Amino acid sequence: MGVIESINKTSNKALDCGETYAKVSQKYYKLKVFQLLTRAFSFLSKLAILGGLLFLGLIFLTVSGAIWLGQVIGSIALACLLMAGLFFLCTLLGYFLRRHIDKNIIKKMSKEFLD
């Protein structure tokens, strides 16, 4: 009976170790998910705040630039068209660089999430 009791004790210890490992792993993954979610939420919050402020600044800069350019060339309508053309050029440039931008974002985010 000594051998059977020894095997029983060993299997109980292995079962306890397995349960402990599962519980600790579950806690670790909960913390990891929490960390990733808080980093993502923090990033998106900062992006929204800074992006909104940057957008407002860009609007004011565009309006003042169009007014100034309109005074220089003598036509506010033509100045607004030139400013719109500038934005279309910037958009076109962003469109052609989209794959390069995607690669950079994927590299940076993979370092963050797969760490």
C-alpha positions as CSV (number, residue, x, y, z in Angstrom):
1,M,0.0,0.0,0.0
2,G,2.9,2.4,0.5
3,V,3.6,2.7,-3.2
4,I,-0.1,3.4,-4.0
5,E,-0.2,6.1,-1.2
6,S,3.0,7.6,-2.5
7,I,1.6,7.8,-6.1
8,N,-1.7,9.3,-4.7
9,K,0.3,12.0,-2.7
10,T,2.4,12.8,-5.8
11,S,-0.6,13.0,-8.1
12,N,-2.4,15.2,-5.5
13,K,0.6,17.5,-5.4
14,A,0.8,17.6,-9.2
15,L,-2.9,18.5,-9.3
16,D,-2.4,21.2,-6.7
17,C,0.5,22.7,-8.6
18,G,-1.5,22.6,-11.9
19,E,-4.4,24.4,-10.2
20,T,-2.1,27.0,-8.8
21,Y,-0.4,27.5,-12.1
22,A,-3.8,27.9,-13.8
23,K,-4.9,30.5,-11.3
24,V,-1.7,32.5,-11.5
25,S,-1.7,32.3,-15.3
26,Q,-5.3,33.6,-15.3
27,K,-4.4,36.5,-13.0
28,Y,-1.4,37.3,-15.2
29,Y,-3.4,37.4,-18.4
30,K,-6.1,39.5,-16.7
31,L,-3.4,42.0,-15.7
32,K,-1.8,41.9,-19.2
33,V,-5.2,42.6,-20.9
34,F,-5.8,45.4,-18.4
35,Q,-2.4,46.9,-19.2
36,L,-3.0,46.7,-23.0
37,L,-6.5,48.1,-22.7
38,T,-5.4,51.0,-20.5
39,R,-2.5,51.8,-22.8
40,A,-4.8,51.7,-25.8
41,F,-7.4,53.9,-24.1
42,S,-4.7,56.3,-23.0
43,F,-3.4,56.5,-26.5
44,L,-6.8,57.1,-28.0
45,S,-7.7,59.7,-25.4
46,K,-4.4,61.6,-26.0
47,L,-5.0,61.3,-29.8
48,A,-8.5,62.7,-29.5
49,I,-7.5,65.6,-27.3
50,L,-4.3,66.5,-29.2
51,G,-5.9,65.8,-32.6
52,G,-8.9,68.0,-31.8
53,L,-6.6,70.9,-30.7
54,L,-4.4,70.4,-33.7
55,F,-7.5,70.4,-36.0
56,L,-8.8,73.7,-34.4
57,G,-5.3,75.2,-34.9
58,L,-5.3,74.1,-38.5
59,I,-8.7,75.6,-39.2
60,F,-7.6,79.0,-37.8
61,L,-4.3,78.8,-39.7
62,T,-6.1,78.0,-42.9
63,V,-8.7,80.8,-42.5
64,S,-6.0,83.4,-41.6
65,G,-3.8,82.1,-44.4
66,A,-6.6,82.3,-46.9
67,I,-7.5,85.9,-45.8
68,W,-3.8,86.9,-46.0
69,L,-3.4,85.3,-49.4
70,G,-6.6,86.9,-50.6
71,Q,-5.3,90.3,-49.6
72,V,-1.9,89.6,-51.4
73,I,-3.4,88.4,-54.7
74,G,-6.6,90.5,-54.5
75,S,-9.2,87.7,-54.5
76,I,-10.3,85.9,-51.4
77,A,-12.2,83.3,-53.5
78,L,-9.0,82.4,-55.4
79,A,-7.1,82.3,-52.1
80,C,-9.6,79.8,-50.7
81,L,-9.3,77.7,-53.9
82,L,-5.5,77.7,-53.5
83,M,-5.7,76.6,-49.9
84,A,-8.1,73.8,-50.8
85,G,-5.7,72.8,-53.5
86,L,-2.9,72.7,-51.0
87,F,-5.0,70.4,-48.8
88,F,-5.8,68.1,-51.7
89,L,-2.1,67.9,-52.5
90,C,-1.4,66.9,-48.9
91,T,-4.1,64.3,-49.0
92,L,-2.8,62.9,-52.2
93,L,0.7,62.7,-50.7
94,G,-0.7,60.9,-47.6
95,Y,-2.6,58.5,-50.0
96,F,0.6,57.6,-51.8
97,L,2.5,57.1,-48.5
98,R,-0.2,55.0,-46.9
99,R,1.6,51.7,-47.1
100,H,4.7,53.2,-45.5
101,I,2.6,54.8,-42.8
102,D,0.9,51.4,-42.2
103,K,4.2,49.6,-41.9
104,N,5.5,52.1,-39.3
105,I,2.3,51.8,-37.3
106,I,2.3,48.0,-37.3
107,K,6.0,47.9,-36.2
108,K,5.4,50.3,-33.3
109,M,2.2,48.6,-32.2
110,S,3.6,45.1,-32.5
111,K,6.4,46.1,-30.1
112,E,3.9,47.4,-27.7
113,F,1.4,44.5,-27.8
114,L,3.6,41.6,-28.4
115,D,6.1,42.5,-25.7
